[in-house]
Amino acid sequence: MSYILELRNALKEEYRHMPIIQVGAAIVVAKGNEILLQRRTDNDKWGLPGGVQELKESVRTNAVRELYEETNLITREEDLILFEVFSGSSRYSKYPNGDEVYNNTTVFVVKEYTGELKCDEESKELKFFDVDNLPDGMFEDERIMFDTYIEKLKVGLI
């Protein structure tokens, strides 16, 4: 069980779903003009592989772990390229169980990785999409991440 879930379960019932700040990492797995997206089982939305940071874990370790858990892909911390940190009101999410969070997400780009794509219990589907043809049904709060990535990619900053 994750640190955040343990904290929520320790709270009185009336406080369990109050908004919290959640720190985590996400990874843009880049293959040319394509990026890897994950369609989640809990809400059927497309987004980047990633998740919540655990106690004593660096955001780089967090990113590498989440990439492996959710996609079966392996990368090294030194292969992660810091892309951007996204936070604030645009990063608000409400989960199907009623939990509310404001995510502070460190996003990395990785082009060097090994392994064969394989879904875990959080993923319905993993698929590479051309940045000019992203799917419908994406996380609304991640749209700014994709727009920023595409903008930087097109001007050669990534």
Protein Blocks (a to p, Z undefined) as FASTA:
>chain_A
ZZklmmmmmpcfklmmgccddddddddddehjaccddddfklopacdedddddehiafkl
mmmmmmmmmnopacdfklpccfbdcedjklgccdfkopacdddddddddfbdgdjddddf
kbmbdcdddfklccehiafklmmmmmmmmmmmmnopZZ
